[in-house]
Every structure is written in structure tokens, then in C-alpha cells.
């Protein structure tokens, strides 16, 4: 006993002596952009094999640990565990032939003595809209007390357990293979047993050197939350959720189980796992025993249904480990209308699930980022986080490759990072990339990225030149010409006027970004021609076609969305088309469901028409109308899933990144924070009488914030405004007889 006490005392004294003056130096792990010793490795000769999962393991010793980090990246996905406990999933995605390094502080996960570092890595080698089809590899190293003690290429062993079935179908054409496992109760012993050994060892070979980048963006939120049991075999999360589906189950006989999941239930109260043209099932073939299971890939769901085709199971727990953006919680919005508060929280929830390392389209059937969607998502990211780190990664990914090998020169991928071997693209969606660059510059002041983008922008402009007709308009654009998910998509040939409105705006923006007056003059001329051809005295027509004699003939196809394009993109203005402006504001939108007016004008869908409508209502200062229309449009979505949808109905994705733009609308048109300009150090406020009596909010700006609170009563609004040091305040008041503004010092 005396000997043991002596050992404890001397060990404690040694710890104290070692740590005196040797405190751990904090580093920003998102900025790590290289390895010290690690080399990229994979199973010899199998780097292009489809759907191969390898399990990498290394045992390290930790005693007097002052600092401990692991750096790693991979071509597809990895899952990191230490002593059997989940630590992280990654990597942060990047462009073709580029790989971002994740770096984790693992000191909190280490125990005294031996520790097992376990990394599962998937090599999909599959074309999809989620992960690039590139040869598989892992590159990883562990650093303790400023010394690399283990690295791929010299350490780490890898195993092919064949627990995950390799020859299976894809989850969807936008995502790689489904998860189908054959397991025994000890299937994870390799992550926990210090004396574990296996014969499934594979020979590793060093792979070609990789072009490495820093992660830059915040690390994910891995919060765990539980599902509630609804009835036998059916479980529900509080709202639509994205992450890794986990479960604890017991099987008493050999069993074949499927866990179906989806965002909504069918009319019969069950799940249709193929609703989104996906195969939304996790499949397990299990020997008797108790299992703690967690999906390797992230999925989106509100409901889970357990089905057995052989045997059965006793479910003890169903949970979700979130895989979501972590930098959204500082933003605050609260008013005296509980429905608006719920809508804001639904927007936050939608955004955090779609803003992990890029701006995703949706986290369910695909996970790449679409242009145009990102134009709206980037605004929300700035409002929620106060920085442009995710947006910079998103835009930079389009600039890094020398070329996009499956696309014509100059064209940008419609969504990225992803592979498009069918050469498909949306020509007019690429135009939104240029529009977003200008807003990014305003948010970030990052002129360096804008200058890097110049060649890509001018190559894009050159791409469109062969499609210009004698009138200077784009005609017969190829591939997928997309306006929005409505009848407007049926009127895209031969001359589509909404696409030309967007083209003019792109040229105008490029002209401003790069001081090119010829582009701005071209934009002015295009708008003039559109007005001469497409405006019929009442509405803008969507398209014109070439007749048999080669003459351009106007159709009578007219859509609500075309009118929104015209005003939002500068082809029309309230001054140039006053009657259409008022008609559009008063007679369109959700009121069309009951007024039966203008039945010949095809209605808009959520994206992009209804979102452009909110921008125009804001321009008109109609905050009360915005509040009412938001309720009509979006509260049914909040009631059903707690997230916001791709369309006005639930037949498609019920969790779509762009839809979080409603948070920007609430901040701007209800709270009154019309614009925050970090580059000008200015906050513009516009208080309008929206019918509420109270509203307050906080919008992050870097490490600081803009804080606004107002109360309205009897035509008098009283507002308190606090802004970061050095920022100027400009405000206007509309709809109130009196106002009191106070700006206390921080």
C-alpha cells in the first residue's frame, strides 16, 4: 500500500513538473493545410474499386499529454473513433484533385496508457451529386506533445472486414451506395480491444501526392437526440433531422432487418423509402446478440420504421447524431407573433442541416451545392454566423480545377463538387455564380477571390456568345434550361426571356466587378430588346419560337415567375411598368388561390418565384403583406416537418437549403435590419408598420453583433439599436406617426 501511494505521489509530481511552463498552445484547427509525415495510402491495386470500405487502426500510448491532434483527409468519407467512441466524420469537401485537411484536438478522448485510433474509410468511386469520383485514399497522422507518433505510410494497419456489403445498389443517382451490413455482436471489437487481432489485413500502397487545402469552415454539430415511439415499429424525431441514424437493438435469432426512413409518412401511416427516387433503407443481417448500430452515411428523416424480413428484434433505442452546421446559434429573432417565431426556427433548422462545409441543395437525396440556391443560402449564412467562411469554400471550389472535364469550355457545373459524365448542366444557373460574387464581395471585402474568379467569369461570358441571335438575345440554349419548378420550365425555347433577363443582369454585374463598361452597355441593350419584344402591354411573355420561315414568333405563354424575373433582375422597374408592378404586388401570390383572376398566367412555385416575390414585396416596403404571405406559404411546412421545402407541396425534398432565406426576410422586413455592410461599416435600418407590437433580434457580425429591439403602440415605435464599434447607423421610419430611437454605447 505504501509503495502504491509513493507511485501515485511521484506520478502526480512528474505531471506537475512537466506542465509547468508547458501549456498547450491553442491552434485554429480549421487552418491546417499540410501533413508533417503522413502519406496517402490505400489497399494495393484497389484504389478505383467501387464501394470498398477499409478499417484503419493504430494503437498509441498517452501518459503526460500536453497536446494531442489528429490530422486526416480522404477521397470520400471517413469516420473516426477513439477507444470505440465516435469523434468525427469527414472530410470537408473540395474541388476535383483537391483535398481539405481536418484537424481534431483529441486530448479529451485519450485515456492513460494505450488508446485505439480507428478510422473507417469508404472508397465509392462512383459518379454522383455528393462526392467526387476519385481514387480512394486515406492520409492521417497523430501528433502528441508536438511530435508525430503515427502516420499513414509508416504506421496504421488496414483491414477489409467485408462487414459492409460491397455489391449493392446506389442510394440514389445523386448519391453512392446504400448501407447493407452482415454483422456479429463483436463487430466493433477492433475499435475497443487492445489485444484484438485479425487475418483480414490488407497490403497498403502509397498513392500519388495530393494537393491539400485547409478546412477553413467550422466543425460540425454532433448533438444527439432521441426518437419517440409512435406505434409498433414506427418512430418519430421532433422535426426533420439530418445525421447518423443510431439504434440499440437485441436479436434472439438470426435476423434480416431493414430500417426505412423518410421526411414524411404515406397516407397509410407508413414510410415509402423510395419516395424521392431513393432507396432509403439501412439493411442489417445479424447473428443473435445486442447491437449498438449507427449509420456510416448521413441521412435526412423525421420518421423511422423497423421491418424484419427474417427473425426480428427488440428495439431499445433509436437516436440521431446530428451532422449539421454548428455556427448558427448566436442569431436571435423573437416577436409577439408565435407563428413567426416558429417560422424563424424552422429556417434556422433548415439552414444548419444544409450548411455543413458548403451550401447544400438538400441533405437527403443529394449533398452537393447548386448554384442559384447558394445565392440565397449565402445571405442566410452571413445572418446566422456573421462571416463568409462557408461561402468562400463554396465559391473557391468552382475556381480550383483547371477545367471541368465533362462540360464545354467556360460552363460551370450546375452543382458542385460532383461529377457530370453525361455533360448535363444548367446554362442559366451558372449566371447566378456571377451575381453571388458581387454580394460576396460586399459581405466579405475579399477582392482577392473576385480577381481569381475573373478568368472563369469571362470564360462563362464567352460560352454564351455562340448562342446570341441577331437581336443580341440568347437563343436555343442547350442542355437543361431551368427557370423554376413550374410551367415556366415548359417555355424555355427558343428565346426564353427570363433567361435573357438573368443574362443581362450577369453582364451588368460582371461589368461592375471588373470595370468593363462594354458589358454594362450590352446589358442595357438586351433589356431594351426584351421590353420591345416580350412586353405585350400588360405582362411579359415567357418565350418566342422560330417559325417555318425563320421568323421569331412570340407565344402567348405567360407566367407569374417571368414577371418576378423582370423586376428583380432590372428589366422592369416600378417606374417603367407601374401598372404591372401594382398588379403583381396586389393580385399575385397566395391570393391567387381564391381570387380566380388572371387564370391564364401560370402560377409560381416556391423556388424561385415565390422567393423573388418576397424580394419585390420588400422593395415595395410591404412588411405587413410579407408577414401574412409568409404564414400562408410556409407555416404548413413548419407544421408538417419543422423544416422548409423545395416546392409548395411535400412531393419532393422537405428540407431545402435555399428555403432558409425566410430568415433573411424576417430580419430585413419584420425586425427592420435592412442591410449590414461590413465593408462600409454601416447598418441600414428600415422600420415599417407590419402590425406587430414587439420584435427583437441579434445578428452576428464577426465576433460582435447588431442588436435591435422595438415596441409599437398607438402609432409610436420605440427602438433600441446597438451596433459594433465603428459602424454607422442609417434608418428610416414608415407607417408610424412618432418614433423614438436610442443607441446605447456597448
Protein Blocks (a to p, Z undefined) as FASTA:
>chain_A
ZZmmmmmmmmmmmmmmmmgopaccdddfklgcbdfklccdddehilmcghiacddddddd
dfbdfbdcdddddfkbcdddeehiafbdcdddddehiacdddddfklmpcehjddddddd
ddfkpadfkbacddddddddddeehiafbdehjlocdddehlacfbdcdfblkbccdddd
dddfklmmmmmmmkbccfkbccdddddddddddekiacddfbdcddddfbghiacdfbdc
ddddddddddfbdcdddddddfbdcfkopacfklnopacdddddddedddddddfbdcdd
fbdcdddfehcaddfbdcddddddfblmlpccddfbfklmmmmmmmmmmmmmmmmkbccf
bfklpccdcehjlmmmmmmmmmmnopaklmmmmmmmmmmpmbdfkbcehiacfbdcdddf
kopacfklmmmmmmmmmmmmmmnopaklmmmmmmmmmmmmmmmmmmpcfkopaehiehja
dfbdcfklmmmbfbdfklmmmmmmmmmmmmmmnopaklmmmmmmmmmmmmmmmmgojacc
fbdcddfkopacddfbdcfklmmmmmmnopacfklmmmlmmmmmmmgcjllmmnopaklb
ccddfblmlmmmmmmmmmnopaklmmmmmmmmmmmmmmmnopacfblbfkbccbdfklmm
mmmmmmmmmnopabacfklopaddddddehiabdcddddehjbccddddddeehiacddd
dddehiacddddehiabdcdddddZZ
